[in-house]
């Protein structure tokens, strides 16, 4: 059956495969669904870490530093 979702073929180390199976059984969802949920959480965390490091850089600028253009800020964030 065709799907509009992008497919991704992954090979998991044994320990991750076992963990994924256990948590999917615990949550009573298919392994693929659980993998997507975990990947979404990890990407949100990664994005938050990146944004926080950017904010920390901006907070520590000195008076001699030049202001950063909004265009540069947005391009660095995305």
C-alpha positions in Angstrom: 0.0 0.0 0.0 1.5 3.4 -1.0 2.3 5.9 1.7 3.0 9.6 1.7 5.6 9.1 4.5 9.2 8.8 3.7 10.7 5.4 4.4 14.1 4.9 6.1 15.9 1.6 6.2 17.9 1.3 9.5 20.2 -1.4 10.8 20.2 -1.4 14.6 22.9 -2.7 16.9 21.5 -5.6 18.9 21.2 -3.6 22.2 19.1 -0.9 20.5 16.9 -3.5 18.7 16.2 -5.3 22.1 15.5 -2.0 23.8 13.1 -0.8 21.0 11.3 -4.1 21.1 10.9 -4.0 24.9 9.6 -0.4 24.9 7.2 -1.0 22.0 5.8 -4.0 23.7 5.5 -2.0 27.0 3.6 0.8 25.2 1.7 -1.6 23.0 2.7 0.1 19.7 4.5 -1.3 16.7 8.3 -0.9 16.8 8.2 1.5 13.8 5.8 3.8 15.6 7.9 3.7 18.8 11.0 4.4 16.7 9.3 7.5 15.2 8.2 8.7 18.6 11.7 8.4 20.0 13.3 10.0 16.9 10.9 13.0 17.2 11.9 13.4 20.9 15.6 13.2 20.1 15.3 15.7 17.3 13.4 18.1 19.5 16.1 17.7 22.1 18.8 18.3 19.5 17.1 21.4 18.2 16.8 22.8 21.8 20.5 22.1 22.5 21.5 23.9 19.3 19.3 26.9 20.0 20.5 27.1 23.6 24.2 27.1 22.5 23.4 29.9 20.1 21.7 31.9 22.8 24.7 31.3 25.1 27.0 32.7 22.4 24.8 35.8 22.0 24.6 36.4 25.8 28.4 36.3 26.1 29.2 38.9 23.4 31.1 42.0 24.5 30.4 45.6 23.8 33.1 45.6 21.0 31.2 42.8 19.2 29.0 43.9 16.3 25.3 43.2 16.3 24.2 40.1 14.4 21.8 40.6 11.5 18.4 38.9 11.8 19.1 37.2 8.5 22.3 35.6 9.9 20.5 34.6 13.1 17.7 32.9 11.2 20.1 31.1 8.8 22.2 29.9 11.8 19.1 28.6 13.6 17.6 26.8 10.6 
